[in-house]
Amino acid sequence: MSTPPRLEVQNLTRRFDGRSVVDDVSFSVLAGQVACLLGPSGCGKSTTLRIVAGVDMQDSGRISVDGNLVCDTVFRVPPERRAIGLMFQDFALFPHLSVAENVAFGLRGGAQANRDRVAELLDRVQMGNHIDSYPHQLSGGEQQRVALVRALAPRPRVLLMDEPFSGLDERLRDGIRDETLALLKEEGTAVLLVTHEPVEAMRMADQILLMRDGRIVQQGAPYNLYNAPADRRVAGFFSDLNILPGRVKGALTRTPFGEFLTPGMKDGTEVEIVIRPQHLKIDFDRNGQGPAPTAENGSAAHARVVRARYLGRESLVEFVTDQDAITLSATVPGAFLPPAGTPMWLMLRRDRVFVFPKA
């Protein structure tokens, strides 16, 4: 018999004033796995988290932990008995308690009876020398680590994290995220993380649950969402996009880069051919001559530079094509700053192109 998921959410729905804020949401998280509810503000991800935590009540659907029902619309286990830990963006440390007392707050017997467990967790996040300090004596990153180990101290089966890194300085954030991920994996806790930042989701999650208007529009491993997006809005959530508009004729769509196969679409269907800036290739103009067509890159399109900007690790170069006057952007590693008006040839990595019906 297979082991049930650590956390299973089935057909969850929540309505406010007749509007579905959470609309038929289902997913599961295994022990030791990090799942990320990702989406823009107002998409329903925090409401979903609150229902799992037990601080809000669904209109329909059920939630189980290790195969045991936690709540449906009739039965409901109180939040404190769900073996679910919570960690929010404001950390919510008690200012009048020491670091040790904050970490031991949810443990029977308090800080003295659990000194070894408290010390072990603090040592694992390099906070052992602050065990007797108070929150006001700590930096934001240090407070975040204390909040994390406090949530993990009772050994919850599931840990819910709501935008836990949003208040940290960007330079500090990556290191703290990596330390947090390592500790969560060691503890074997199932984690449900809420964020609106794609980079954070890609960096931390084993699976991403991308929400829009209360529904999960696509879920899977970060690699799959990035490289096989369900629609243009999914693709655009993870990076900037170049969009070539077109219209299907005979299962083909004409563009400045030649024709693209668009099978299964009726003649006259408006489509958007999408490619990310890093997959747009650049070649120099040689007295009006460009590179020969290839199977990998198709036909080249002639364009002129509009502007170029240096961003540190890469340069962003914007072009406008001679044919159809389409504005496109390309990222180039290092410093590449051709003057405005420079003629160049552009090519598309055909294996990196997405074709979607126009929304």
Secondary structure as the mmCIF struct_conf table of DSSP 4:
data_model
#
loop_
_struct_conf.conf_type_id
_struct_conf.id
_struct_conf.beg_label_comp_id
_struct_conf.beg_label_asym_id
_struct_conf.beg_label_seq_id
_struct_conf.end_label_comp_id
_struct_conf.end_label_asym_id
_struct_conf.end_label_seq_id
HELX_LH_PP_P HELX_LH_PP_P1 SER A 2 PRO A 5
BEND BEND1 ARG A 6 ARG A 6
STRN STRN1 LEU A 7 PHE A 16
TURN_TY1_P TURN_TY1_P1 ASP A 17 GLY A 18
STRN STRN2 ARG A 19 VAL A 29
TURN_TY1_P TURN_TY1_P2 ALA A 31 GLY A 32
STRN STRN3 VAL A 34 LEU A 38
BEND BEND2 PRO A 40 PRO A 40
TURN_TY1_P TURN_TY1_P3 SER A 41 GLY A 42
BEND BEND3 CYS A 43 GLY A 44
HELX_RH_AL_P HELX_RH_AL_P1 LYS A 45 ALA A 53
TURN_TY1_P TURN_TY1_P4 GLY A 54 GLY A 54
BEND BEND4 VAL A 55 ASP A 56
BEND BEND5 ASP A 59 ASP A 59
STRN STRN4 SER A 60 VAL A 65
TURN_TY1_P TURN_TY1_P5 ASP A 66 GLY A 67
STRN STRN5 ASN A 68 CYS A 71
BEND BEND6 THR A 73 VAL A 74
STRN STRN6 ARG A 76 ARG A 76
HELX_RH_3T_P HELX_RH_3T_P1 PRO A 79 ARG A 81
BEND BEND7 ARG A 82 ARG A 82
STRN STRN7 ILE A 84 PHE A 88
TURN_TY1_P TURN_TY1_P6 GLN A 89 ASP A 90
TURN_TY1_P TURN_TY1_P7 PRO A 95 HIS A 96
BEND BEND8 LEU A 97 LEU A 97
HELX_RH_AL_P HELX_RH_AL_P2 VAL A 99 VAL A 103
TURN_TY1_P TURN_TY1_P8 ALA A 104 GLY A 106
BEND BEND9 LEU A 107 LEU A 107
TURN_TY1_P TURN_TY1_P9 ARG A 108 GLY A 109
HELX_RH_AL_P HELX_RH_AL_P3 GLY A 110 ALA A 113
TURN_TY1_P TURN_TY1_P10 ASN A 114 ASN A 114
HELX_RH_AL_P HELX_RH_AL_P4 ARG A 115 ARG A 124
TURN_TY1_P TURN_TY1_P11 VAL A 125 GLN A 126
HELX_RH_3T_P HELX_RH_3T_P2 GLY A 128 HIS A 130
TURN_TY1_P TURN_TY1_P12 ILE A 131 ASP A 132
HELX_RH_3T_P HELX_RH_3T_P3 PRO A 135 GLN A 137
BEND BEND10 LEU A 138 LEU A 138
HELX_RH_AL_P HELX_RH_AL_P5 GLY A 140 LEU A 152
TURN_TY1_P TURN_TY1_P13 ALA A 153 PRO A 154
BEND BEND11 ARG A 157 ARG A 157
STRN STRN8 VAL A 158 ASP A 162
BEND BEND12 GLU A 163 GLU A 163
TURN_TY1_P TURN_TY1_P14 PRO A 164 GLY A 167
BEND BEND13 LEU A 168 LEU A 168
HELX_RH_AL_P HELX_RH_AL_P6 GLU A 170 GLU A 187
TURN_TY1_P TURN_TY1_P15 GLY A 188 GLY A 188
STRN STRN9 ALA A 190 THR A 195
BEND BEND14 HIS A 196 HIS A 196
HELX_RH_AL_P HELX_RH_AL_P7 PRO A 198 MET A 204
BEND BEND15 ASP A 206 ASP A 206
STRN STRN10 GLN A 207 ARG A 212
TURN_TY1_P TURN_TY1_P16 ASP A 213 GLY A 214
STRN STRN11 ARG A 215 GLY A 220
HELX_RH_AL_P HELX_RH_AL_P8 PRO A 222 ASN A 227
BEND BEND16 ALA A 228 ALA A 228
BEND BEND17 ALA A 230 ASP A 231
HELX_RH_AL_P HELX_RH_AL_P9 ARG A 232 PHE A 238
BEND BEND18 SER A 239 SER A 239
STRN STRN12 ASN A 242 LYS A 249
TURN_TY1_P TURN_TY1_P17 GLY A 250 ALA A 251
STRN STRN13 LEU A 252 THR A 255
TURN_TY1_P TURN_TY1_P18 PRO A 256 PHE A 257
STRN STRN14 GLY A 258 LEU A 261
TURN_TY1_P TURN_TY1_P19 PRO A 263 GLY A 264
TURN_TY1_P TURN_TY1_P20 ASP A 267 GLY A 268
STRN STRN15 GLU A 270 ILE A 275
HELX_RH_3T_P HELX_RH_3T_P4 PRO A 277 HIS A 279
STRN STRN16 LEU A 280 PHE A 284
STRN STRN17 ARG A 286 ARG A 286
TURN_TY1_P TURN_TY1_P21 ASN A 287 GLY A 288
STRN STRN18 GLN A 289 GLN A 289
HELX_LH_PP_P HELX_LH_PP_P2 PRO A 291 PRO A 293
STRN STRN19 THR A 294 THR A 294
TURN_TY1_P TURN_TY1_P22 ALA A 295 ASN A 297
STRN STRN20 GLY A 298 GLY A 298
STRN STRN21 ALA A 301 TYR A 310
BEND BEND19 GLY A 312 ARG A 313
STRN STRN22 GLU A 314 THR A 321
TURN_TY1_P TURN_TY1_P23 ASP A 322 ALA A 325
STRN STRN23 THR A 327 PRO A 333
BEND BEND20 GLY A 334 GLY A 334
HELX_LH_PP_P HELX_LH_PP_P3 PRO A 338 PRO A 339
TURN_TY1_P TURN_TY1_P24 ALA A 340 GLY A 341
STRN STRN24 PRO A 343 LEU A 348
HELX_RH_3T_P HELX_RH_3T_P5 ARG A 350 ARG A 352
STRN STRN25 PHE A 354 PRO A 357
#
